[in-house]
Amino acid sequence: FPFEQFGKWAWILGFVYIMAAAFRLARFNLQANMEKKKNFVGLPVPAAAFALAGYLIFCQAVWGETRYENTAVVMMIGFSVLMVSNIEYASSPKLSIHNKGGIIRLLLVVISIGAIIYKPNYAPFPVAMLYVLSGLLNEVFNLLKRAPDVTGKVRAKTKKRNSSKRKKDRNPSDKGVYDGKSLRFPEEKRGRSSGTDD
């Protein structure tokens, strides 16, 4: 990428991207040794590299040169954040012809492979971005799915707190409260006269 116009910021951007990729690979190796994960945690490094390379190829095919360098900068920053994030990405598509989701994934995979074969200069970038966005969309879907449960728990907790408060207000403690009847004077000790000591 022609990042000469960004000066020293280009070095900082490249360093941040490389450090994010190194962190992503280190976490992948650590998780692979500890437990087996069905999905990738964070954007895989090859997917990020494939998207950036696909963008460069796409620009050369469309304009004959690299344009919109700011878009590439935004992608590098965004990919760096996604690589170190906890957003899950599919490690392998769950293809099936027995359910609707599996059929849709199968069609997307076939169309993507066909597009890359038919238009190798144009298709890689959109296909890679589709994978990048899939993780974000899945994360948003999961958040929306969990939102009713979280809201229900908050409402139940608030309702319980208000109920306890109303119950306490209806049954106040006698301690420190004068109701006109509860005032008592201590009885004098036996054997003690009103004016003399024993």
C-alpha positions in Angstrom: 0.0 0.0 0.0 1.3 3.5 -0.8 1.3 4.9 2.7 4.0 7.5 2.2 1.5 10.3 2.7 0.9 9.2 6.3 4.5 9.6 7.3 5.5 8.1 10.7 1.9 7.1 11.2 2.3 4.4 8.6 5.0 2.8 10.7 2.8 3.0 13.8 -0.1 1.5 11.8 2.0 -1.4 10.5 3.4 -2.0 14.0 -0.1 -2.2 15.6 -1.3 -4.5 12.9 1.7 -6.9 13.3 1.3 -6.9 17.1 -2.4 -7.7 16.8 -1.6 -10.5 14.5 1.1 -11.8 16.8 -1.3 -11.7 19.8 -4.0 -13.5 17.8 -1.6 -16.3 16.8 -0.3 -16.6 20.4 -3.9 -16.8 21.7 -4.8 -19.4 19.1 -1.8 -21.6 20.1 -2.7 -21.3 23.8 -6.3 -22.2 23.3 -5.4 -25.1 21.0 -3.3 -26.6 23.8 -5.9 -25.9 26.6 -9.2 -26.9 24.9 -10.7 -27.5 21.6 -12.8 -24.7 20.2 -15.5 -25.1 17.6 -15.0 -21.5 16.4 -12.1 -19.1 16.1 -12.0 -16.4 18.9 -11.1 -13.2 17.1 -10.7 -12.6 13.4 -8.2 -15.2 12.0 -5.0 -13.6 10.7 -5.2 -15.3 7.2 -8.7 -13.9 6.8 -7.5 -10.4 7.6 -4.5 -10.8 5.2 -6.7 -12.2 2.5 -9.1 -9.2 2.8 -6.2 -6.7 2.5 -4.6 -8.5 -0.4 -8.0 -8.8 -2.0 -8.5 -5.1 -1.7 -5.2 -4.4 -3.4 -6.0 -6.8 -6.3 -9.5 -5.3 -6.6 -8.1 -1.7 -6.9 -5.7 -2.8 -9.6 -8.4 -4.6 -11.5 -10.9 -1.7 -11.3 -8.7 1.4 -11.5 -5.2 0.1 -12.4 -3.8 1.6 -9.2 -4.4 1.6 -5.5 -7.0 4.2 -4.5 -8.8 5.2 -1.3 -5.8 4.6 0.9 -7.9 5.9 3.8 -10.2 2.9 3.4 -7.2 0.6 3.6 -6.1 2.3 6.8 -9.6 1.9 8.4 -9.6 -1.8 7.4 -6.2 -2.3 9.0 -7.3 -0.7 12.2 -10.6 -2.5 12.2 -8.9 -5.9 11.5 -6.4 -5.2 14.3 -9.3 -4.7 16.7 -11.2 -7.8 15.5 -8.1 -10.0 15.8 -7.7 -9.2 19.5 -11.4 -9.2 20.2 -13.5 -12.1 21.6 -15.9 -12.2 18.6 -16.2 -15.7 17.3 -15.7 -16.7 13.7 -16.7 -20.0 12.1 -13.7 -22.3 11.8 -15.5 -24.3 9.1 -18.9 -23.9 7.6 -21.6 -26.3 8.9 -22.8 -27.5 5.6 -26.0 -29.6 5.4 -28.9 -30.3 3.1 -31.2 -31.3 6.0 -31.9 -27.9 7.4 -32.4 -24.4 6.1 -29.3 -22.9 7.7 -27.0 -25.6 6.3 -28.4 -25.2 2.8 -27.9 -21.4 2.9 -24.3 -21.9 4.0 -23.7 -24.5 1.3 -25.0 -22.1 -1.3 -22.8 -19.3 -0.1 -19.7 -21.5 -0.1 -20.5 -22.7 -3.7 -21.2 -19.2 -4.9 -18.0 -17.8 -3.3 -15.8 -20.5 -4.8 -17.4 -20.1 -8.2 -17.0 -16.3 -8.1 -13.3 -16.5 -7.1 -12.7 -19.0 -10.0 -14.7 -17.0 -12.5 -13.4 -13.5 -11.4 -10.2 -14.0 -9.5 -9.4 -10.3 -9.6 -12.7 -9.0 -8.3 -14.3 -11.7 -6.1 -11.6 -12.3 -3.4 -12.2 -9.0 -1.6 -16.0 -9.2 -1.4 -15.8 -12.8 -0.3 -13.3 -12.0 2.4 -15.3 -9.0 3.6 -18.4 -11.2 3.8 -16.5 -13.5 6.2 -15.3 -10.5 8.3 -18.9 -9.2 8.5 -20.3 -12.6 9.3 -18.6 -12.6 12.7 -19.9 -9.1 13.5 -23.5 -10.0 12.4 -23.4 -13.2 14.5 -22.2 -11.2 17.5 -25.0 -8.7 17.1 -27.6 -11.5 16.7 -26.4 -13.2 19.9 -26.6 -9.9 21.8 -30.1 -9.3 20.7 -31.0 -12.9 21.6 -29.6 -12.5 25.1 -31.1 -9.0 25.6 -34.6 -10.3 26.7 -33.1 -12.6 29.3 -30.9 -9.8 30.7 -33.9 -7.4 30.7 -36.1 -10.0 32.4 -33.5 -10.6 35.2 -33.1 -6.9 35.8 -36.9 -6.4 36.0 -37.3 -9.3 38.3 -34.5 -8.0 40.6 -36.1 -4.5 40.6 -39.5 -5.9 41.3 -38.2 -8.0 44.2 -36.4 -4.9 45.6 -39.5 -2.8 45.4 -41.6 -5.5 47.0 -39.2 -5.8 49.9 -39.2 -2.0 50.3 -43.0 -1.8 50.3 -43.2 -4.6 52.9 -40.7 -2.9 55.1 -42.7 0.3 54.9 -45.9 -1.4 55.9 -44.3 -3.1 58.9 -41.9 -0.6 60.4 -39.7 -1.6 63.3 -40.7 -0.4 66.8 -37.1 0.5 67.5 -36.8 4.3 67.7 -40.4 4.9 66.8 -42.9 6.4 69.2 -46.5 5.5 68.5 -48.1 7.1 71.6 -48.4 3.8 73.4 -45.0 2.3 73.5 -43.4 4.8 75.8 -42.3 3.1 79.0 -40.5 4.4 82.1 -38.1 2.1 83.9 -39.3 0.8 87.2 -37.5 1.9 90.3 -35.3 -0.7 91.9 -36.7 -2.4 94.9 -35.4 -1.3 98.2 -34.4 2.2 96.9 -36.3 5.1 98.5 -37.2 8.2 96.7 -34.7 10.5 98.5 -32.2 8.4 100.5 -29.6 5.7 99.7 -29.5 2.3 101.5 
